[in-house]
């Protein structure tokens, strides 16, 4: 049954011509390194598909081993590396290093296979960089992590928390623990702290323990929650991480391409830049002060005015001293947004995306009814993709596309407009734009994230449990294929499968006979 599904998948990939390699590694329940292999392709109706191919058990995860594993999988699927137009991995050095990584070795064989650092991982790294550099958010998350440990590691305190919550705030959601691996999914935990602030403060007052270390940790957490700094940090981190969390969830769609992912990232950056203003800060400051009054925290106060140390004195001018508490926290607010925007820009500025950007600019500039010169983009794209495109033919078809949108009175043409127009055409009519269709397929075949591999890891945990650690690799692969490709499994012709099973061995044919 699994092999029948894989044959159908291979047939669909062959019909799509171009494909992208996606791979990631994890450890299963029997402590074996498993490499998941996924292929992304674009069907004739310009719809991207990401297909799970299988798991490979490898002795080590160095670059040479993983490269040979990917090449072996392509041979088994009867796929030529010459048709590979993309690679999507995480940012580990064995996958994306500049010297001898998997991406480099495959690019040496096929230069048109553009490497994309998974945008989900890139965003997670960007948020991690931000939190580590922003002391305000870092301290708030450290205290929240300590709260999580105090609740998780003690069923007694957890039960006491539930009892107090039912008395004080029965309608509010419960406490959410911090995710240990993903920075971009911590907004729910921070928001749960704000929603259960009074409940948590009451919990620390009622907690009784003979363990001096636990008692000291509880006193420390309770004193931190009384400070204005912690409440300010939690609400600031919830605001910033809320935007990145929303972007992370959006980037995990299977149909999302790299160009669309960049567009969403730019939209998030625009929102962050707009929120980095005095107007938004004043509204945020009022919100924090109102929450402080409601939750019973300490009011912020100006520090004692002290003379600047001699070693820091420059010239004869007087040192700066804030005139209000609001001026003290204003730089912390702007710093958090500046760090977030700088980190996202740095992580999303990938060399491979520049080629993708050229392709997108070529399609949009040439289709725009206004007079926009696209000669440079046309030369760069045709030079990079070589025999994939016929330059003269492509130039003619781009002119036809421009005339179509001009006659439709389209002022500004986006990439989505071009894709929608091509999808609405019949297969015969689409031949009129064959080179443009090829260009769109190349653009869509490059993914934004490697989320499909991550979802496969979740399926692996469900199938290979601690009770099935002795399962063979072949059986694991077959069960994984049937589990991941549920729609194909439901549509299998079981009679045909049974007939094929019996016909493969003479003994089986004698025992079971033929299925009619």
C-alpha positions as CSV (number, residue, x, y, z in Angstrom):
1,X,0.0,0.0,0.0
2,X,2.8,2.4,0.9
3,X,4.7,1.7,-2.3
4,X,1.6,2.3,-4.3
5,X,1.2,5.7,-2.8
6,X,4.8,6.6,-3.4
7,X,4.5,5.6,-7.0
8,X,1.6,8.0,-7.4
9,X,3.6,10.8,-5.6
10,X,6.6,10.2,-7.9
11,X,4.3,10.4,-10.9
12,X,2.9,13.8,-9.8
13,X,6.4,15.1,-9.2
14,X,7.5,14.0,-12.6
15,X,4.6,15.7,-14.2
16,X,5.5,18.9,-12.4
17,X,9.0,18.9,-13.9
18,X,10.6,21.2,-11.2
19,X,10.9,20.4,-7.5
20,X,12.5,21.6,-4.3
21,X,14.3,19.4,-1.7
22,X,13.3,19.8,1.9
23,X,15.1,17.9,4.7
24,X,15.4,18.0,8.5
25,X,16.7,15.6,11.2
26,X,15.4,14.5,14.6
27,X,15.8,11.7,17.1
28,X,13.2,9.0,17.5
29,X,12.2,7.1,20.7
30,X,14.9,4.5,20.2
31,X,17.5,7.3,20.1
32,X,18.2,6.9,16.4
33,X,18.9,9.8,14.0
34,X,16.1,10.1,11.5
35,X,16.3,12.3,8.4
36,X,12.9,13.3,7.0
37,X,12.8,13.9,3.2
38,X,10.1,16.1,1.7
39,X,9.7,17.2,-1.9
40,X,7.8,20.4,-3.0
41,X,6.4,20.7,-6.5
42,X,3.9,22.8,-8.4
43,X,1.1,21.1,-10.3
44,X,-0.1,22.2,-13.8
45,X,-2.8,24.4,-12.2
46,X,-0.1,26.3,-10.3
47,X,-0.9,24.9,-6.9
48,X,2.2,24.0,-4.7
49,X,2.3,20.6,-3.0
50,X,4.6,19.3,-0.4
51,X,4.9,15.5,-0.3
52,X,6.5,13.4,2.4
53,X,8.8,10.8,0.9
54,X,10.2,8.9,3.8
55,X,12.6,8.7,6.8
56,X,16.2,7.7,6.6
57,X,18.1,6.3,9.6
58,X,21.6,7.6,9.4
59,X,24.6,6.8,11.7
60,X,25.7,10.5,11.8
61,X,24.4,13.8,10.6
62,X,27.5,15.3,9.0
63,X,27.1,17.1,5.7
64,X,28.6,14.3,3.5
65,X,26.2,11.6,5.0
66,X,23.2,13.8,4.6
67,X,24.1,14.8,1.0
68,X,24.5,11.1,0.0
69,X,21.2,10.3,1.7
70,X,19.4,13.0,-0.3
71,X,21.0,11.8,-3.6
72,X,20.0,8.2,-2.8
73,X,16.4,9.3,-2.2
74,X,16.3,11.1,-5.5
75,X,17.6,8.1,-7.3
76,X,15.0,5.9,-5.7
77,X,12.3,8.3,-6.8
78,X,13.8,8.4,-10.3
79,X,14.3,12.2,-10.0
80,X,17.1,14.0,-11.7
81,X,19.1,16.6,-9.8
82,X,19.0,18.8,-12.9
83,X,15.4,19.6,-12.2
84,X,16.0,20.7,-8.6
85,X,15.3,24.4,-8.3
86,X,15.4,24.9,-4.5
87,X,16.6,23.6,-1.2
88,X,15.1,24.4,2.2
89,X,16.8,23.4,5.5
90,X,17.3,24.9,8.9
91,X,20.3,27.1,9.7
92,X,22.6,24.4,11.2
93,X,26.2,24.5,9.9
94,X,26.0,21.0,8.4
95,X,23.0,22.0,6.3
96,X,23.8,25.6,5.4
97,X,27.5,26.3,6.0
98,X,29.5,28.1,3.2
99,X,32.2,25.5,2.8
100,X,31.1,21.8,2.8
101,X,27.4,21.9,3.9
102,X,24.6,20.0,2.2
103,X,23.3,23.2,0.5
104,X,26.8,23.9,-0.9
105,X,27.4,20.4,-2.2
106,X,24.1,20.2,-4.0
107,X,24.5,23.7,-5.4
108,X,27.9,22.7,-6.8
109,X,26.1,20.0,-8.8
110,X,23.1,22.1,-9.7
111,X,23.7,25.9,-9.3
112,X,20.0,26.7,-9.9
113,X,19.0,24.9,-6.7
114,X,18.6,28.0,-4.6
115,X,19.0,27.5,-0.8
116,X,16.4,29.0,1.5
117,X,17.0,29.1,5.2
118,X,13.6,28.2,6.6
119,X,11.8,31.4,7.5
120,X,10.3,29.9,10.6
121,X,13.7,29.0,12.0
122,X,15.1,32.4,10.9
123,X,12.3,34.2,12.6
124,X,12.8,32.2,15.8
125,X,16.5,33.0,15.8
126,X,15.7,36.7,15.2
127,X,13.3,36.8,18.2
128,X,15.9,35.0,20.3
129,X,18.5,37.6,19.4
130,X,16.1,40.4,20.3
131,X,15.3,38.9,23.7
132,X,18.9,38.2,24.6
133,X,19.9,41.9,23.8
134,X,16.9,43.5,25.5
135,X,17.4,43.3,29.3
136,X,13.8,44.4,30.0
137,X,12.2,41.5,28.0
138,X,15.0,39.0,29.1
139,X,14.4,39.6,32.8
140,X,10.6,39.3,32.3
141,X,10.9,36.0,30.5
142,X,13.4,34.7,33.1
143,X,10.9,35.4,35.9
144,X,8.0,33.9,33.8
145,X,10.1,30.8,33.3
146,X,10.7,30.5,37.0
147,X,6.9,30.8,37.6
148,X,6.4,28.0,35.1
149,X,8.8,25.7,36.9
150,X,7.3,26.4,40.3
151,X,3.8,25.4,39.0
152,X,4.8,22.5,36.7
153,X,7.2,20.7,39.2
154,X,4.6,20.7,42.0
155,X,1.2,19.1,41.7
156,X,0.3,20.6,45.1
157,X,1.0,24.2,43.9
158,X,-0.7,23.5,40.6
159,X,-3.8,22.2,42.4
160,X,-3.7,25.2,44.8
161,X,-3.5,27.5,41.8
162,X,-6.6,25.9,40.2
163,X,-8.5,26.3,43.5
164,X,-7.6,30.0,43.8
165,X,-8.4,30.6,40.2
166,X,-11.9,29.1,40.5
167,X,-12.5,31.5,43.5
168,X,-11.0,34.7,42.0
169,X,-11.2,34.4,38.2
170,X,-13.1,31.3,37.1
171,X,-13.7,32.7,33.5
172,X,-10.1,33.6,32.7
173,X,-7.9,31.0,30.8
174,X,-5.4,29.0,32.8
175,X,-1.7,29.4,33.0
176,X,0.3,28.5,29.9
177,X,3.9,27.3,30.3
178,X,6.7,28.8,28.2
179,X,7.7,26.8,25.1
180,X,11.2,25.5,25.7
181,X,12.3,25.6,22.0
182,X,10.3,28.3,20.2
183,X,10.6,32.0,21.0
184,X,7.7,32.9,18.7
185,X,5.1,30.9,20.7
186,X,5.6,32.5,24.1
187,X,2.9,35.2,23.8
188,X,0.2,32.9,25.2
189,X,2.3,32.3,28.3
190,X,3.0,36.0,28.9
191,X,-0.6,36.8,28.3
192,X,-1.7,34.1,30.8
193,X,0.6,35.7,33.4
194,X,-1.2,39.1,32.9
195,X,-4.7,37.4,33.0
196,X,-3.8,35.5,36.2
197,X,-1.7,38.1,37.9
198,X,-3.9,38.4,41.0
199,X,-4.3,34.6,41.2
200,X,-0.5,34.1,41.1
201,X,0.1,36.7,43.8
202,X,-2.5,35.1,46.1
203,X,-0.8,31.7,45.3
204,X,2.6,32.9,46.6
205,X,1.0,34.2,49.8
206,X,-0.7,30.8,50.5
207,X,2.2,28.6,49.5
208,X,3.8,26.7,52.5
209,X,6.9,24.6,52.2
210,X,9.7,23.4,54.5
211,X,12.2,23.4,51.6
212,X,14.3,26.6,52.1
213,X,15.4,26.7,48.5
214,X,11.8,26.5,47.2
215,X,10.7,29.1,49.7
216,X,13.4,31.4,48.6
217,X,12.4,31.0,44.9
218,X,8.8,31.7,45.8
219,X,9.7,34.8,47.8
220,X,11.9,36.0,44.9
221,X,9.1,35.5,42.3
222,X,6.5,37.2,44.5
223,X,8.8,40.2,45.0
224,X,9.5,40.4,41.3
225,X,5.8,40.4,40.5
226,X,5.3,43.4,42.8
227,X,7.7,45.5,40.8
228,X,6.7,47.8,38.0
229,X,9.7,46.7,35.9
230,X,8.4,43.1,35.6
231,X,4.9,44.2,34.6
232,X,6.3,46.6,32.1
233,X,8.6,43.9,30.7
234,X,5.8,41.3,30.4
235,X,3.5,43.6,28.6
236,X,6.2,44.9,26.3
237,X,7.3,41.3,25.4
238,X,3.7,40.3,24.9
239,X,3.2,43.2,22.4
240,X,6.4,42.5,20.4
241,X,6.2,38.7,20.5
242,X,2.5,38.9,19.6
243,X,3.4,40.3,16.2
244,X,6.2,37.7,15.6
245,X,4.0,34.9,16.8
246,X,1.3,35.9,14.2
247,X,4.0,36.0,11.5
248,X,5.3,32.6,12.5
249,X,1.9,31.0,12.3
250,X,1.2,32.5,8.9
251,X,4.6,31.4,7.5
252,X,3.8,27.7,8.3
253,X,1.3,27.3,5.4
254,X,2.2,24.7,2.8
255,X,1.2,26.8,-0.1
256,X,3.3,29.8,0.9
257,X,6.3,30.6,-1.4
258,X,9.5,32.3,-0.4
259,X,8.5,35.6,-2.1
260,X,5.1,35.6,-0.3
261,X,7.0,34.9,3.0
262,X,9.2,37.9,2.4
263,X,6.2,40.1,1.7
264,X,4.6,39.0,5.0
265,X,7.8,39.7,6.8
266,X,8.0,43.2,5.3
267,X,4.4,43.8,6.4
268,X,5.3,42.9,9.9
269,X,8.3,45.2,9.8
270,X,6.1,48.0,8.6
271,X,3.7,47.4,11.6
272,X,6.6,47.3,14.0
273,X,8.0,50.6,12.6
274,X,4.6,52.2,12.9
275,X,4.3,51.1,16.5
276,X,7.7,52.6,17.2
277,X,6.2,56.1,17.7
278,X,5.5,58.5,20.6
279,X,1.8,58.1,20.1
280,X,1.9,54.3,20.5
281,X,4.3,54.6,23.4
282,X,1.9,57.0,25.3
283,X,-1.0,54.6,24.7
284,X,1.2,51.7,25.9
285,X,2.4,53.6,29.0
286,X,-1.2,54.4,30.0
287,X,-2.1,50.8,29.5
288,X,0.7,49.6,31.8
289,X,-0.1,52.2,34.5
290,X,-3.7,51.2,34.4
291,X,-2.8,47.5,34.8
292,X,-0.4,48.4,37.6
293,X,-3.3,50.1,39.5
294,X,-5.7,47.2,38.9
295,X,-3.3,44.4,39.8
296,X,-1.8,46.1,42.8
297,X,1.8,46.5,41.8
298,X,4.3,49.1,43.0
299,X,4.1,52.5,41.4
300,X,7.2,53.5,39.4
301,X,9.4,56.1,41.0
302,X,12.3,58.3,40.0
303,X,15.7,57.1,41.2
304,X,17.7,59.3,43.5
305,X,19.6,62.0,41.7
306,X,23.3,61.4,41.9
307,X,26.3,63.1,40.6
308,X,28.0,61.6,37.5
309,X,31.2,59.7,38.4
310,X,34.3,61.6,37.6
311,X,35.5,59.1,35.0
312,X,32.3,59.6,33.0
313,X,32.4,63.4,33.0
314,X,33.0,64.9,29.6
315,X,33.5,68.7,29.4
316,X,31.7,71.1,31.7
317,X,28.1,70.3,30.8
318,X,25.6,68.9,33.3
319,X,24.7,65.3,33.1
320,X,21.2,64.2,31.9
321,X,18.6,63.3,34.6
322,X,15.1,62.2,33.6
323,X,12.4,64.7,34.7
324,X,9.7,62.0,34.9
325,X,9.3,58.2,35.2
326,X,7.9,58.0,31.7
327,X,11.3,59.2,30.3
328,X,13.1,56.3,32.0
329,X,11.0,53.6,30.3
330,X,10.7,55.3,26.9
331,X,14.1,54.2,25.7
332,X,13.4,50.6,26.8
333,X,10.2,50.6,24.6
334,X,12.0,52.0,21.5
335,X,15.0,49.7,22.1
336,X,12.8,46.6,22.0
337,X,11.3,47.6,18.6
338,X,14.6,48.6,17.1
339,X,16.2,45.3,18.1
340,X,13.3,43.3,16.7
341,X,13.3,45.1,13.3
342,X,17.1,44.9,13.0
343,X,17.1,41.1,13.8
344,X,14.3,40.3,11.4
345,X,16.0,42.2,8.6
346,X,19.3,40.5,9.2
347,X,17.9,37.0,9.3
348,X,15.6,37.4,6.3
349,X,18.2,39.0,4.1
350,X,19.3,35.8,2.4
351,X,21.5,35.5,-0.7
352,X,19.1,33.0,-2.4
353,X,16.2,35.4,-2.1
354,X,17.9,38.0,-4.4
355,X,17.4,35.6,-7.3
356,X,13.8,35.1,-6.3
357,X,13.4,38.9,-6.0
358,X,14.7,39.3,-9.6
359,X,12.1,36.8,-10.9
360,X,9.3,38.6,-9.0
361,X,10.4,42.0,-10.2
362,X,10.6,40.8,-13.8
363,X,7.0,39.5,-13.7
364,X,5.5,42.5,-12.0
365,X,7.5,45.2,-13.8
366,X,6.8,43.7,-17.2
367,X,3.1,43.3,-16.5
368,X,2.6,46.8,-15.3
369,X,0.7,48.9,-17.8
370,X,3.1,51.8,-17.1
371,X,6.4,52.1,-18.8
372,X,8.8,50.2,-16.5
373,X,12.1,49.0,-17.9
374,X,12.8,45.3,-17.0
375,X,15.8,44.7,-19.2
376,X,18.2,44.1,-16.3
377,X,15.9,41.7,-14.6
378,X,15.2,39.8,-17.9
379,X,19.0,39.4,-18.5
380,X,19.8,38.3,-15.0
381,X,17.0,35.8,-14.8
382,X,17.6,34.2,-18.2
383,X,21.4,34.1,-17.4
384,X,20.8,32.4,-14.1
385,X,18.3,29.8,-15.3
386,X,19.9,29.1,-18.7
387,X,18.1,26.5,-20.8
388,X,15.0,26.6,-18.5
389,X,13.9,29.7,-20.4
390,X,13.9,31.0,-23.9
391,X,14.7,34.7,-23.6
392,X,13.2,35.9,-26.9
393,X,10.0,33.9,-26.4
394,X,9.7,35.0,-22.8
395,X,10.1,38.7,-23.8
396,X,7.2,38.3,-26.3
397,X,5.0,36.6,-23.8
398,X,5.7,39.3,-21.2
399,X,4.5,41.9,-23.7
400,X,1.3,39.9,-24.2
401,X,0.8,39.8,-20.5
402,X,1.3,43.6,-20.3
403,X,-1.3,44.2,-23.0
404,X,-3.8,42.0,-21.1
405,X,-3.5,43.9,-17.9
406,X,-3.6,47.2,-19.8
407,X,-6.8,46.3,-21.5
408,X,-8.2,45.2,-18.1
409,X,-7.4,48.8,-16.8
410,X,-5.2,47.4,-14.1
411,X,-3.3,50.2,-12.5
412,X,-0.8,48.1,-10.4
413,X,-0.1,44.5,-11.1
414,X,0.9,42.2,-8.2
415,X,2.3,38.7,-8.4
416,X,-1.0,37.3,-7.2
417,X,-2.8,38.9,-10.1
418,X,-0.5,37.1,-12.6
419,X,-1.0,33.7,-10.9
420,X,-4.7,34.1,-10.7
421,X,-4.8,35.1,-14.4
422,X,-2.8,32.0,-15.4
423,X,-4.9,29.7,-13.2
424,X,-8.1,30.9,-14.9
425,X,-6.8,29.9,-18.4
426,X,-7.3,26.5,-19.9
427,X,-4.4,24.2,-20.5
428,X,-4.4,25.0,-24.2
429,X,-4.7,28.8,-23.6
430,X,-1.9,28.6,-21.1
431,X,0.5,27.5,-23.8
432,X,0.4,31.0,-25.1
433,X,2.2,32.0,-21.9
434,X,4.4,28.8,-21.6
435,X,7.6,30.7,-20.6
436,X,5.7,32.9,-18.1
437,X,4.1,29.8,-16.6
438,X,7.6,28.2,-16.2
439,X,8.8,31.3,-14.5
440,X,5.8,31.3,-12.1
441,X,6.4,27.6,-11.4
442,X,10.0,28.2,-10.5
443,X,8.9,31.1,-8.2
444,X,6.2,29.0,-6.5
445,X,8.4,25.9,-6.1
446,X,10.7,27.6,-3.6
447,X,9.1,27.3,-0.1
448,X,9.0,29.8,2.7
449,X,9.4,27.3,5.6
450,X,10.2,23.6,6.2
451,X,7.1,23.3,8.4
452,X,6.0,20.0,6.7
453,X,9.1,18.3,8.1
454,X,8.3,19.5,11.6
455,X,4.8,18.1,11.3
456,X,6.2,14.8,10.2
457,X,8.2,14.7,13.5
458,X,4.9,15.0,15.3
459,X,3.6,12.0,13.3
460,X,6.8,10.1,14.1
461,X,6.2,10.5,17.8
462,X,2.6,9.2,17.4
463,X,3.7,6.1,15.5
464,X,7.0,5.1,17.0
465,X,6.2,5.2,20.7
466,X,8.1,3.7,23.6
467,X,6.1,0.5,23.1
468,X,7.3,0.2,19.5
469,X,11.0,1.0,19.7
470,X,12.0,-2.3,18.1
471,X,10.0,-1.5,14.9
472,X,12.1,-2.0,11.8
473,X,12.9,1.0,9.6
474,X,11.0,-0.4,6.6
475,X,7.8,-0.9,8.6
476,X,8.2,2.6,10.1
477,X,8.5,4.2,6.7
478,X,5.5,2.3,5.3
479,X,3.3,3.3,8.3
480,X,4.5,6.9,8.1
481,X,3.6,7.1,4.4
482,X,0.1,5.7,5.0
483,X,-0.3,8.0,8.0
484,X,0.9,11.3,6.4
485,X,-0.8,10.7,3.0
486,X,-4.2,10.0,4.6
487,X,-6.2,11.2,1.5
488,X,-4.3,8.9,-0.8
489,X,-4.6,6.0,1.6
490,X,-8.4,6.4,1.7
491,X,-8.6,6.4,-2.1
492,X,-6.4,3.3,-2.6
493,X,-7.9,0.5,-4.7
494,X,-7.5,-2.4,-2.2
495,X,-8.3,-5.1,-4.8
496,X,-5.5,-3.8,-7.1
497,X,-3.1,-3.7,-4.1
498,X,-4.1,-7.3,-3.1
499,X,-3.7,-8.5,-6.7
500,X,-0.2,-6.9,-6.9
501,X,0.8,-8.4,-3.6
502,X,-0.2,-11.9,-4.7
503,X,1.3,-11.6,-8.1
504,X,4.7,-10.7,-6.7
505,X,5.3,-14.3,-5.4
506,X,4.2,-17.5,-7.0
507,X,3.6,-19.0,-3.6
508,X,1.2,-16.2,-2.7
509,X,-0.7,-16.6,-6.0
510,X,-1.2,-20.3,-5.2
511,X,-2.4,-19.6,-1.6
512,X,-4.6,-16.5,-2.2
513,X,-5.5,-16.8,-5.8
514,X,-6.6,-13.7,-7.8
515,X,-8.9,-10.9,-6.6
516,X,-11.7,-10.0,-8.9
